[in-house]
Amino acid sequence: MFTGIVEGVGALRSSDKRQGFTNWVVEFPEGALDGIEIGASVAIEGVCLTVTSINGRSASFQIIEETLHRSTLGNLRPGDPLNYERSLTYGKEVGGHLVSGHVMEVGKIIKRLDSRDENNGEATCSITIQTSEMVGKYIFEKGYVSIDGISLTIGNTHNNASFDLHIIPETLRRTTLGHKKEGSLVNIEIDSITKATVDTVMRMSDGV
C-alpha cells in the first residue's frame, strides 16, 4: 500500500526486453534507497513494482507485458522522469489516501491551463483528464484519485467522463506533473473506498 504522496522523481536509465518481461533500471536521488531491500515494493508512476536488485542509487524492476500495456510504463523511454513512492509502513502518517498501485485505466490530459502568482512567481495549473465511462462513474467532485501515483482531489466533473484537477506549486515541483502536456497519458487509480461504495450501490440498485 502507498499514500499517494510522491517522495521524489527518479529517472529511467535502461529498459531491456527479455523473455516474458522487461527489465528496468531506475536511478533514484541520493539516499532514496536507504534501508530498502530486494523484494520491497515501490510505486513507479503509480504502478506497484518489486525491487529485484540494488546497485548504489539504482534499483532494478521486472515488469510483465500486461503491466506495460495496461499503464503508461510501456510508453516510457530511458531518460524519462518517474514519480516514486516507497511502500507505506505502519505508524506512518497518511497524508493523501490509501493507494494500491494497481492502475485501473490510462487517461489523457485534454486541457492544461497554467498560471503564475504575481507576488511570489509560483506556478500552478489546472488540467482536465479524459477517461472512459467505466472509470467516470467513480469520479466525484471533492473525491480522491491517484494520477501517476499522486493523490489528488477531484475538482469539477463533466458529462463526457472528464474531470478537472487543480495542481499546487509543491506538487508541480515534486512530481512529473510539471512535465505533462495536453495529449500526455496518465495512470489512473480510483480510491478503493469510493469504488467499493459505488459498486455496492449499483448492485443493490440492480437487485443483486
N, C-alpha and C positions, 0 to 999 in steps of 0.2 A: 504494500500500500504506500501511497505518496500523499502529499498535502497540496500539490499544485503550486507550491511556492518554489519557483525555479532558483537554484543555488548559483547558477552562473552559466556561461556559454563556453563550450569546448569547440573542437574542430575535428571534422572527419579527415584523417590522414591517409587512409587507404581502404579500398573496398575490393576484395578478391573473391570472385565467384568460384566455389568449389562444388564437389559432388553433394547435392542435396541442401546446400546452404551457402550463404555469402559471409565471409569473414570481414568484419570491420575492425579497424584500429582507430580509436578516438583519443585525441590528446586533450588533457584537462589542464586547467590553471594550476599553478604551484600550490600544493597542499590539499587539493580537492580529493585525492585518492588516499589520504592518510587514514589508516585504520581499516581500509576496505580489503576484503579478501575475495579469492576466487569463489564463485558461486553466489556472490552478492547480487542483488537486483538494483539496477539503475534505470531511471526513466530517461530516455533519449528522445527528444521531440515528442514527449508524451507517450512513448512506447516502452513498456517494461522489457528490459533486456537483461541477460545474465552475463556477468563478468567471467570470461574463460581464461584470461591471462593478464598479468600486470607487468609492465616494464617502465619503471620510472614514472613519468607523468602520463603514460599512455596505458589504456586498457583495451582488450580485445573482446568482441562480442560475435557470436554466431547467430545469424538471422536466417530463418527459413523463408522460402519463397512466398508463402501465404502472407507473412508479415510484411514483406516488401510490397506485395500487391494491394494489401488492404490499408496501407498507410502511405505517407509521403516518403518513407525511407527509400523506396525504390527509385525515387527521382533525384536523390541527393548524390553529390559527387565530391571527391577529395577537395578539401579547402573550404567546403561549406560549413557555416557555423551551426552549432547544435545546442539547444537547451538541455540542461541535465539537472536531475534531482536524485539524490540518494534516497533509499527506502526509509520510510518512517520508522523511528524507534519509539517504543513505549515510553511515555512520560514527556515526549517532545510536544511543544506547542503546535497545534494545527491552525495555522494562520489562514489557510484557504479552505478547501473542503477535501474530503477523502476521495482519492483518485486511485484507480486500479492499474492504470497503464494499458488498458485494453481499448484500443481505438474502435469506435463504432462506425465512423464514416470519415471520408475525406471531403472537406468542404472547400469552397473557393471564395476568396475575397473579391467582391464585385464592386466595392466602392471604398475609397480611403480619403479622408479629409484631414489634413494636418493643420495645426495652428501653433502659435508660439506666444507665450506671455510677454507683453511689452515691458514689464517691470524687471523680470529676472531672466528672460530669454529662454525659459524651459519649454520644451516641445511636448505637445500632447497630440493625440489623433483619435479619430473616430473611424471605425471600419464596419462595413456591412458584409456578412458572410452568408453565402447561399448554401443551403443544404437541401436534402430531399424531404418529401412529405413524411417519410418514415421517421426521420430524426426530428423533423419540425414539430411533431406532436408532443415532444418532450421539452420544447423550448418555451419558457415563460419569462415575462418581464420580471426582473429582480431575482430570477433563479440563477443557479450556478451552471457553468460549463467549463470544460477544460479544452483549451486551444493550444496545440503543440506542447502540452504538459503544463500550461499556465492556468491557474484557477482565476476565472473572471466572472464578473456579474453581468448578466444579460441586460441590455437596455431595451429599446423598442423592438417589438416583433412585427413581422409583416405577413400578409396573407399568402405570399408566394414561398413560404418556408424559409425566408431570410430573416436575419436578426442583426441588431447593432451592438457594438461593443465600444466602450469609451476607455482609452488606454492612457494611464497617467505617466508622467515623465520617468518615474522609477522603473516601471515595467518596460518602457522603451529602452532604458539604459541597460537593464539586467538580462534581457531576453532577446531572442531573434526577431521579435515582432517589429522592431525598428527597421529591419531589412525587408519586410514584406511589402509587396506592392499589389495594386489591382491585378487580378489574374493569378496571384500566388495561391497555392494549395496549402491547406492546413489540416492537421489531425484533430478530430472532434471526439471527445468522450463526454457522455451525458452523466450528470450527477446520479449516482446509483439510487439514492433515496427518491429522487424525482422519478426515475424510470420505474422503480417498483410501485410507486403510488399510482402513476398513470396506467401502468399495465393492470393493476388490481382493479381500478375503477372501470377500465374498459371491459375487463372480464365480467365484472358484476353487471355492467350495462347490457352485455350480451347474454346474460343469464347463465354463464358458465360457472 
